[in-house]
Amino acid sequence: MTAVLEVNGVPEEPDHVRQIRRGSLVNFWQALRSSKKAIVGSGILLVFTFLSLFPGLIAHDNPSAETYLPSLGTSSAHLLGTTSYGQDIYAQVIYGTRVSLLIAIVAGLLTTALSVVIGVSAAYLGGFADGVLSTFTDIFLVLPAFPLMIVIAAYSKNGGFTIIIAVLVVTGWSYGARQLRSQALSLRNRDFLLAAQLRGERKWRIIVTEILPNMTSLIVASFLGAAVYAVLAAAGLQFIGLGSVNTDSWGTMLYWAQNNDALLTGSPLWAIVPGLGIGLMGGAFALLNYAFDEVNNPALRPVRRKAVSS
């Protein structure tokens, strides 16, 4: 076991342990930067972020304005044509990026925060608290997520952005909480935590300053998984008309395209392009998630064949 140093009678974490932990973090980021999956996923998300922040630089039309002839084909004036209502599809796709990305990030962050609070608290507190929180997590794990989302969203129809986020968080936190609890259990009896307890630090401070920094990679991976779930689930809810149908988002575009038979009335890009956008955004988060998994678990890394010298 690692010796616990004392300064003025107070246990303190040894310097070499701190250096090991700091070096491990540096090695982790270096391995992540060398991952092709991480590079591609980050590049795609950077493009979507730029489109979300500056849509007016890319598309000059109002996405909601019904100012053109309906169902126009592609042209230099309308790169993706127009909808059955005379709206520019290209402008809708560009402006829809913001809401779709915002849902993924906000829902992912809130879902991960709830997973961290419940999962890590259950593992560290133990006893009765662990039993209650673990049972609560197990209940949500066995509930069918998508039917539950439909029921909740249906009772709050046209609730808009806030309702969509709330539904995604309520139905998506349990899997991450279970993973984080397992990781926190493996850290609970480490020497640096025992040293923190002997120093008299409060439980919440130990969780925040000692446990969570050692779970950074898993927390980030949990966020990325939650973001993938949010992108696809939000699009599914909006596609079936749950939430505000007047929001500029890709899922809402699919809803209106399906209601107006876009594939049969000469406006296939009205449905195809936002669908591709949803898949591409979900794929970007998934690539980053796979990259984190490979960095954390070397067994998952692709095998590189060495050239055989003649």
N, C-alpha and C positions, 0 to 999 in steps of 0.2 A: 504493500500500500504506500501511497505517496505521503511523506511526512508532512504534518501540519505545523507550520511555524507559528510562534507566538511573539507578538510585539506588545510590550507592557502588559503581558498576561492575556492578551486578546489574540485568538487564532487568526492567522492570515494566510491567504493562498500563496504558495511559493511562486517566485518569479519565473522559474523554468516552466511551471504549469501554464502560466499566463502566456509565455512565449510560444508554447506548443499550440495553445488554442488560437493565438493570433496567426501563427504560421499555417495552421490548418485552414483558416478562413482565406488567407491569401492564395493558397494552393487551390482551394475550391473555385475562386473567381478566375484564376488562370486557366483551370481546366474547362470552365464554362465558356470563356472567351474563345477557346480553341475548338468548340463544338460547332459543327456546321448547322445542326438543327437550331441551336441558339441564335446563330448569326442570321439565318433565314427568317426565323420567327420574329426576332427583334426588328429586322428590316421591314417586314410586312406591317408590324404594329406601328412603326415610325411613320410609314406612309399613311396609315389610317389616322394616326394622331394629327398629322399635318392637315389632312382633309377635314378633320373634325374642328380644328382650331381656325382654319382659314378657308371655309367653303366658298366664300364669295370671290376668292382669287381664282378658283377653278371653274365655278359655274356662276353665270351672271343672271340667270333667270330666277324668278320667285318659284319655288317648288310647288306652291299651292295655287298659284294664279292660273285660272282657266282662260288663257288669252290666245290660244292657238287653235287651229282646226283639229278635230279629234282624230286619233289613230293615224297620224302621219308616219311615214316610214323614215328610215335613217337618212340624214342629209348633213350638209355642212352647218346648217342652222340648228338642227336637232340631231345630235350625234347618235342618240338611241331612240329617236322618234318621239311621239307624244302619246298620252294616255287617251282613253275613251272620253275624258272630260276636257281634253285640250291642254293638259299640263306637260311640261317638258320632263321626260323620264330621266335624262342625264342629270338635271338639277335635283330631282328627287333622290337619285342614288347618292350624289355627293353630300347633300344636306342630311340624308338619312344616316350617314356614317356616324355623325355626332351622337345621336340618341342610342344607336346600337352599341357603340363603344362605351358610352357613359354607363349604360345598363350593365355591361360586362364588368367594368372596373368597380362601380359602386356596389353592385350585388356581390362581386367577388370579395371585396374588402370587408363588407359587413358579414358575409357568410364565414369568412376566415376568422374574423374577430370573435364571432359567437362560438366557432369551433375551438378556438384557443382558450377562451374563458371556461367553457364547460369541460373540454378534454383535459387541459393541464390542471385545472382546479381539482377535478376528480382524482387524477393520479397523485398529486402532491398531498392533498388533504387526507385521502384514504378513509377507511372506516365507513361510517354511516353516510357521509357526504359522497364518497365514491360510489356506494351502492345506489343511492338515489339518482345521482347524475348519470351513472352508467345505465340504469333502467330506463331513464328518460331518453337517453340516446338510442338505446335498443328499440324503443317503441317507434321512434321516427325512422330508424333504419328499415324496419319491416313494413312500414306503410308504403303503398304504391305512390310514388312521387307525382307522376303526371296526372293521374285522376284527382289526387288531392289538390294539385295546382288549379285544375279546371274548376273544381268545386269552390275553392276560395275565391278565385278570380271572378267566377260567375256571380257570386253574391255581392261582389264589389265592381260590377261591370261599369266600364267607362271611368274607372278610377284613375287612369293615367299612369304616369311614371312611378309614383310612390307606391301604388298598389302592386305593380309588376315587381318592383324591388322587394317589397315585403313578402310577396308570395315566393319568390326565388330564395330568399334568406330562410324562411320558415321550412321550406322543403329541402334545402340543400346543405345544411350545416352538419348533419349527423355523421356522415362518412368521414369528413375531416376530423371531427371530434374524436372518433374512435381511433384513427391513426395517431393523432397527437397524444392521446392518453397513453397509448402503447409506448411511444417514444419517451414520454415524460416518466413513465414507470421505470424505464431502464436508467434514467438519470437520478432517480430519487435518492439513492443511497451512495452517490459518488462522494469522494472526499471533500470536494470544494463546496458541496451543499452542506455537509456535516460541519465544515468550518464556518460557514455562514450562520448556521443554527447556533453554534457555540459562541459566535460573536454577538448573539442576541438580536439578530435582524428579524424583522417582522416577516410573516409568511408571504404577504403580497409583494414585499420588496425582494424576497428570495426568488419568487416566481418571475418577477419582471427583470431583475438584474443578473440572475444566475442561470435560471432554467431556459427562458426564452432565447437569449443569445446563442445557446447551444443547440437550438432547434430552428435556427433561421432558415436553413435550406428546406426543411420539411414544411415550414410555414409558407414559404414562397411557393413551393410545389402545390400546397393545398390551395393557395390563392389562384394559381393558374388552372388547376382542375375545376375550381368553383367558377372561374371566368368562362371556361369552355361550356360548362353546364348552363351558365346564365345566357350566353349568346344563343345557344340552340333552344333552350326552354322558352326564353322570352319571345323569340321568333315564332315558336309554335303557338304560344298563347295569343300573340297578335294576329297570326294567320287565321285562327278560328274566331277572331273578333272579340277577344277578351282584352280589356284595357281600352284606352282611348283610340278610336279608329281614325282620328284626325291628326295623330302624331306623325311627324316626318321621320319614319324609321323604315328599315328594310322589311321587317315583319308586317308592318301596315301596308307597305307596297304590295306584298304578296296577297294580303287580304283583299285589296281592291282589284288586283289583277285577276284573282280567282273569281270574284263576284261578277266581273265583266267579261269573263271568258277570253282573257288576253291571248291565250295560245290559239284560239280559233278565230279571232277577229282581226288578225293582222298586227298585233302588238306583242309578239312573244318575248321581246326583250324586257317588257314591263315585269315579267315574272322571272326570266332567266337571270338577269344581271343582279338583282338583289339577292336571289338565291345563291349565286356564286360569291357575292360579298359575304354572306353569312357563313358559307363554307370556308372561305379564305380566312376570315377573322377567327373562327373557331379553330381552324388548322394552325394558325399562327400561335395561339395560346397553347395548343396541344404540342407543337414542336418544342416550345420552351419547356413545357412540362416534361416531355421525354428527355430533353437535354439535362434537366435537373436530376431526373431519375438515373441517367447514365453516369453523371458526375458523382452522385451519392452512392451508387452501386456499380462498381467496376465490372461485375459479371454481366451487366446489361450493355456494356459498350461493344460496338461492332468490332469484330476481329479483323485486324489489318494484316493482310498477307505480305510477307517479306519477299522481295525479289530474290529469286534463286540465281546465284552467280554461276556462270558457265565455267 
